[in-house]
Amino acid sequence: MKTTLTRALQIYRDAYTGHPREVWALATLTVINRMGTMVLPFLTVYMSTVLGFSLSDAGLLAGAFGLGALGGSYLAGRLSDHLGPDPVILASLLVSGVFFISLQYAEGFYSLFVLIFCTGLFGEAYRPAVMASVGSYVPSSRVGRSMAFLRLAASLGMSAAPAIGGFVAVVLGYRWLFWIDGLTCITAGCYFWASSRNWQKLAGGTKKEDNEKDGTGAPPQHNRSYLAFLLATFLMGFGFIQWFQSVPVFIKSEWGFDERYIGMLMAGSSVLIILIELPAIHAIEQGGRLRASILAGLALGGLSFLLFLLPKALGLCFLAMILWTLGGIFFLPFNNGLPLSMAPAARRGEYMAWYWMVWSLNGILGPILGLAFVEQWGWAAFWIALAVLAGASWWMNYRQAGVLGEPPEKAGDKNKNHSELPSSI
């Protein structure tokens, strides 16, 4: 018993040590930034229940955020390669904070659409820029752990935010959510400006061997391995995004649990991530079980949707949340880190841009197609469809192991024409 406890404590210690100060600073920045995300899980609820929009119109408006994020991801990637990621991060935080505050004053469809679009454009430029920044401070062999660490930081900020957000929405009203979200973004921008002036980048720059990491140094649209990875990510991401769009609407409108319970679900997910993700990722990397982790994560994520086919119960909400969270823990850190490891050093921002453009595309299509699908065919068919998409992504990962997660030495020669992936990702 004592030996088991000692080993567990050692895993925790190893998982949290060895990060450079720049990654710690980025993690702190992410905590501050994510503390202000309490608006996003309630955005479709706000528009459909407070402003009175239909589900399809609320889906279109929520899709405006994804449309803006699509453009923001692309611009952030290109600008990060040309100007460096730091100016992009700073502009993203400061300007998006202003737009978050402005959202509360719009009530018409078109004014909301424009403001939500601009919020997504500037707000979602943050993620590709931060991920590109990590590549400047962390060697490729440790990218997966650093990505898990940043995801942990995001979860730490979000663990309190949804619960507080649900309470604020019910007790004080939605306007306070917009103020808190905007001010935390601006605060994060000020922290970044003050802390990043003396950071030290890794030596080496854009060496030839870095540019040949994907076999040719080609841009992402010419890298077949990367395009296959993006397709699998899209299929999984469409279902994942529903937990922030359609699932809250279902829980309130169909099962009758208000924003406080939705907030507790989101907070519970974040607490699970904080407690187990980083040690789990460290243990998985040490054991070389990357592919098994990816497949298990996809299976758990798909199963979480099927629980909503059962009769209404608060316990089922929490069980579905646990399955979805575990799925994300096993899948997302490796999924987040792979683009950075596949990218040539001179194209890190561009590869990050394409990756986050896929997520942004899901941000557009997720609420629009998801809620329209529900209005046409109902919730039961919707949950089954999401499980099928997760299954398709699982099958792609299983069939294309060397491209999408298994270390090349285990994949054999079947993928020898594709890029080799570092074993840490």
C-alpha positions in Angstrom: 0.0 0.0 0.0 2.8 2.4 1.0 4.7 1.5 -2.2 1.6 2.2 -4.4 1.0 5.6 -2.6 4.7 6.5 -3.1 4.5 5.7 -6.8 1.4 7.7 -7.2 3.0 10.7 -5.5 6.1 10.3 -7.7 3.9 10.4 -10.8 2.3 13.6 -9.6 5.6 15.2 -8.8 7.2 14.2 -12.2 4.1 15.5 -14.1 4.3 19.0 -12.5 8.1 19.6 -12.6 10.4 20.5 -15.3 8.3 23.2 -17.1 10.3 26.3 -18.1 9.2 29.6 -16.5 7.7 30.8 -19.8 5.3 27.9 -19.8 4.4 28.6 -16.2 3.7 32.2 -17.2 1.6 31.1 -20.1 -0.3 28.7 -17.8 -0.9 31.6 -15.3 -2.1 33.7 -18.2 -4.5 31.0 -19.3 -5.9 30.6 -15.8 -6.7 34.3 -15.7 -8.2 34.3 -19.2 -10.3 31.2 -18.7 -11.7 32.6 -15.5 -13.7 34.9 -17.7 -15.2 32.2 -20.0 -18.4 32.0 -18.0 -20.4 33.6 -20.8 -19.7 31.0 -23.5 -21.5 27.9 -22.0 -24.6 30.0 -21.5 -24.6 32.0 -24.7 -27.2 29.9 -26.5 -29.2 29.6 -23.3 -29.1 33.5 -23.0 -30.2 34.1 -26.6 -33.0 31.4 -26.6 -34.5 32.1 -23.1 -33.6 35.7 -22.3 -33.7 37.4 -25.7 -36.4 35.0 -27.1 -34.7 33.8 -30.2 -35.7 30.4 -31.7 -33.3 27.5 -31.4 -32.3 27.8 -35.0 -31.7 31.6 -34.7 -29.8 31.1 -31.5 -27.7 28.5 -33.3 -27.0 30.9 -36.1 -25.9 33.5 -33.7 -23.7 31.1 -31.8 -22.2 30.1 -35.1 -21.1 33.7 -35.7 -18.6 33.1 -32.9 -17.2 30.1 -34.7 -17.1 32.1 -38.0 -15.1 34.8 -36.3 -12.9 32.2 -34.7 -12.2 30.7 -38.1 -10.8 34.0 -39.4 -9.1 34.7 -36.1 -7.3 31.4 -36.1 -6.0 31.9 -39.7 -4.9 35.5 -39.1 -3.3 34.6 -35.8 -1.2 31.8 -37.4 0.0 33.9 -40.2 0.8 36.9 -38.0 2.5 34.7 -35.5 5.0 33.5 -38.2 5.7 37.0 -39.4 5.5 39.2 -36.2 5.9 36.6 -33.5 3.1 35.2 -31.3 3.5 37.7 -28.5 1.9 40.8 -30.2 -1.0 38.5 -31.3 -1.6 37.2 -27.8 -1.7 40.7 -26.4 -4.0 42.1 -29.0 -6.3 39.1 -28.7 -6.8 39.5 -25.0 -7.3 43.3 -24.9 -9.6 43.7 -27.9 -11.7 40.6 -27.2 -12.3 41.9 -23.7 -13.8 45.1 -25.1 -16.1 43.1 -27.4 -17.3 40.8 -24.6 -18.4 43.8 -22.6 -20.2 45.2 -25.6 -22.3 42.1 -26.2 -24.7 42.9 -23.4 -25.9 46.1 -25.2 -27.0 44.3 -28.4 -30.5 42.7 -28.6 -31.2 42.6 -32.4 -30.2 39.7 -34.6 -27.8 41.5 -36.8 -26.1 43.6 -34.1 -25.6 40.5 -32.0 -24.2 38.6 -35.1 -21.6 41.3 -35.8 -20.5 41.6 -32.1 -20.3 37.9 -31.6 -18.3 37.5 -34.8 -15.8 40.2 -33.7 -15.5 38.6 -30.3 -14.7 35.2 -31.9 -12.3 36.9 -34.4 -10.1 38.4 -31.7 -10.8 36.0 -28.8 -9.9 32.8 -30.6 -6.7 34.3 -32.1 -5.3 33.6 -28.6 -5.1 29.8 -28.9 -3.0 29.3 -32.0 -0.7 32.1 -30.9 -0.2 30.6 -27.5 0.4 27.1 -29.0 2.9 28.6 -31.4 4.6 30.4 -28.5 5.0 27.1 -26.7 7.1 25.8 -29.6 9.6 28.6 -28.9 10.3 27.5 -25.3 9.7 23.7 -25.2 11.6 21.0 -27.2 9.4 18.8 -29.3 9.9 15.8 -27.1 8.1 17.5 -24.3 5.3 19.3 -26.2 2.6 16.8 -25.2 3.2 17.4 -21.5 3.3 21.2 -22.0 0.0 21.1 -23.8 -1.5 19.0 -21.1 -0.2 21.5 -18.6 -1.8 24.5 -20.4 -5.1 22.5 -20.7 -4.8 21.9 -17.0 -4.4 25.7 -16.5 -7.5 26.3 -18.6 -9.4 23.8 -16.6 -8.3 25.4 -13.4 -9.7 28.7 -14.5 -12.9 27.1 -15.8 -13.5 25.0 -12.7 -14.9 28.0 -10.9 -16.1 30.1 -13.8 -19.1 28.1 -14.9 -20.4 27.5 -11.4 -20.0 31.2 -10.6 -21.5 32.1 -14.0 -24.6 30.0 -13.4 -25.1 31.6 -10.0 -24.6 35.1 -11.4 -27.0 34.5 -14.3 -29.8 33.3 -12.0 -29.2 35.8 -9.1 -27.7 38.9 -10.7 -28.5 38.6 -14.4 -26.6 38.0 -17.5 -25.2 41.5 -17.9 -22.7 40.8 -15.1 -21.4 37.8 -17.0 -20.4 40.0 -19.9 -18.6 42.5 -17.6 -16.7 39.7 -15.8 -15.7 38.0 -19.0 -14.5 41.2 -20.6 -12.5 42.5 -17.6 -10.8 39.2 -17.1 -9.6 39.2 -20.7 -8.2 42.7 -20.3 -6.6 41.7 -17.0 -4.9 38.8 -18.7 -3.6 41.1 -21.4 -2.0 43.4 -18.8 -0.4 40.4 -17.1 1.0 39.2 -20.3 2.4 42.6 -21.3 4.2 42.8 -17.9 5.6 39.3 -17.7 6.7 38.5 -21.3 9.4 41.2 -21.8 12.3 39.1 -20.5 11.4 35.6 -21.8 14.2 33.5 -23.4 13.5 31.5 -26.5 15.1 28.2 -27.4 18.3 28.5 -29.4 18.4 27.1 -32.9 15.7 29.0 -34.9 14.5 27.4 -38.1 17.1 24.8 -38.7 16.9 22.7 -41.8 16.2 19.5 -39.9 13.2 21.2 -38.2 11.8 22.2 -41.6 12.1 18.6 -42.7 10.2 17.2 -39.7 7.2 16.5 -41.9 9.3 15.0 -44.8 9.3 18.0 -47.1 8.9 21.2 -45.0 5.6 21.7 -46.9 2.8 24.0 -45.9 -0.1 22.2 -44.1 -2.4 21.9 -47.2 0.3 19.8 -48.9 1.0 17.5 -45.9 -1.2 14.4 -46.4 -0.5 13.1 -42.9 -1.6 16.4 -41.4 -4.8 16.6 -43.6 -5.8 13.1 -42.4 -5.2 14.2 -38.8 -7.4 17.3 -39.3 -10.3 15.3 -40.8 -10.3 12.9 -37.8 -10.1 15.9 -35.5 -13.1 17.5 -37.2 -15.3 14.4 -36.8 -14.5 14.2 -33.1 -14.7 18.0 -32.6 -18.2 18.3 -33.9 -19.4 16.2 -31.0 -17.1 17.7 -28.5 -18.4 21.3 -29.2 -22.0 20.2 -28.5 -21.2 20.1 -24.8 -20.8 23.9 -24.9 -23.7 24.5 -27.3 -26.5 22.0 -27.5 -26.1 20.0 -24.3 -26.8 23.0 -22.0 -29.9 23.8 -24.0 -31.1 20.1 -23.7 -30.4 20.0 -20.0 -32.4 23.1 -19.3 -35.2 22.9 -21.9 -35.9 19.1 -21.9 -34.7 17.9 -18.5 -35.5 21.1 -16.5 -32.2 21.7 -14.7 -31.3 25.4 -14.7 -28.0 27.3 -15.2 -26.8 26.4 -11.7 -26.7 22.7 -12.5 -25.2 23.4 -15.9 -22.5 25.4 -14.1 -21.9 22.6 -11.7 -21.5 20.1 -14.5 -18.9 22.3 -16.2 -17.1 23.0 -13.0 -17.1 19.2 -12.1 -15.5 18.5 -15.5 -12.8 21.0 -14.8 -12.1 19.6 -11.4 -11.6 16.1 -12.8 -9.2 17.5 -15.4 -7.2 19.3 -12.6 -7.0 16.2 -10.5 -6.1 13.5 -13.0 -5.1 14.8 -16.5 -1.5 15.8 -16.1 -0.5 12.7 -14.1 -2.5 10.5 -16.5 -0.8 12.0 -19.5 2.6 11.6 -17.9 2.0 7.9 -17.1 0.6 7.3 -20.6 3.7 8.8 -22.3 6.0 6.9 -20.0 4.2 3.6 -20.9 4.0 4.3 -24.6 0.2 3.8 -24.7 -0.6 6.8 -26.8 -2.7 5.1 -29.4 -4.7 3.2 -26.8 -5.3 6.4 -24.9 -6.6 8.1 -28.1 -9.0 5.3 -28.9 -10.3 5.0 -25.4 -10.9 8.8 -25.3 -13.0 8.7 -28.4 -15.0 5.7 -27.2 -15.8 7.4 -23.9 -16.8 10.6 -25.6 -19.2 8.8 -27.9 -20.7 6.9 -25.1 -21.4 10.0 -23.1 -24.0 11.2 -25.6 -26.0 7.9 -25.6 -26.8 8.4 -21.9 -29.1 11.3 -22.9 -31.3 8.7 -24.5 -32.3 7.4 -21.0 -35.0 8.9 -18.8 -34.4 12.2 -17.1 -32.1 12.1 -14.1 -29.6 14.5 -12.6 -27.2 11.6 -11.9 -27.2 10.8 -15.6 -26.1 14.3 -16.4 -23.1 13.9 -14.1 -22.3 10.4 -15.4 -22.3 11.7 -19.0 -20.1 14.6 -17.9 -17.6 12.2 -16.3 -17.4 10.0 -19.4 -17.0 13.1 -21.7 -14.3 14.5 -19.4 -12.4 11.3 -19.3 -12.6 11.0 -23.1 -11.1 14.5 -23.4 -8.4 13.7 -20.9 -7.3 10.7 -22.9 -7.6 12.3 -26.3 -7.2 16.0 -26.3 -3.7 16.6 -25.0 -2.2 14.4 -27.7 -4.5 15.9 -30.2 -3.5 19.5 -29.2 0.2 18.7 -29.3 0.5 16.8 -32.6 0.2 19.9 -34.9 3.1 21.6 -33.2 5.3 18.5 -33.5 4.4 18.0 -37.1 5.1 21.6 -38.0 8.4 22.9 -39.5 9.9 25.5 -37.2 9.2 28.3 -39.7 5.6 27.3 -40.1 4.5 26.6 -36.5 1.9 29.4 -36.6 0.5 28.3 -39.9 0.1 24.7 -38.7 -1.5 25.9 -35.5 -3.8 28.1 -37.6 -5.1 25.1 -39.6 -5.6 23.1 -36.5 -7.7 25.8 -34.8 -9.5 26.6 -38.0 -10.9 23.0 -37.9 -12.1 23.7 -34.3 -13.5 27.0 -35.5 -15.3 25.4 -38.3 -16.9 23.1 -35.8 -17.7 26.2 -33.8 -19.7 27.4 -36.8 -21.3 24.2 -37.9 -21.8 22.8 -34.4 -24.6 25.1 -33.2 -26.1 25.8 -36.6 -26.4 22.2 -37.7 -26.8 20.8 -34.3 -29.8 22.8 -33.2 -31.3 22.7 -36.7 -31.0 18.9 -36.6 -32.8 18.8 -33.3 -35.7 21.0 -34.5 -36.0 18.7 -37.6 -35.5 15.2 -36.1 -35.4 15.5 -32.4 -33.0 15.1 -29.6 -32.8 11.2 -29.6 -31.7 11.1 -33.3 -29.2 13.9 -32.5 -27.5 11.9 -29.7 -27.3 8.8 -31.9 -25.7 10.9 -34.7 -23.1 12.3 -32.4 -22.2 8.8 -31.2 -21.8 7.7 -34.9 -19.4 10.7 -35.6 -17.3 9.7 -32.6 -17.3 6.1 -33.9 -16.1 7.3 -37.4 -13.3 9.3 -35.8 -12.4 6.2 -33.7 -12.2 4.1 -36.9 -10.0 6.6 -38.7 -7.6 6.7 -35.7 -7.6 2.9 -35.6 -7.0 2.5 -39.3 -4.3 5.2 -39.7 -2.3 4.5 -36.5 1.0 5.8 -37.9 -0.5 9.1 -39.0 -2.8 9.8 -36.1 -1.1 8.8 -32.9 0.9 5.5 -32.8 4.7 6.0 -32.8 6.1 5.3 -36.2 8.3 2.4 -35.0 5.1 0.6 -34.0 3.2 1.5 -37.1 5.7 -0.3 -39.3 6.2 0.5 -43.0 2.5 0.9 -43.9 2.9 4.7 -43.4 6.4 5.2 -44.6 5.4 7.9 -47.0 3.9 9.9 -44.2 5.7 12.1 -41.8 7.2 10.5 -38.7 5.7 11.7 -35.4 7.7 12.2 -32.3 7.0 9.4 -29.8 5.9 12.0 -27.2 2.9 12.9 -29.3 
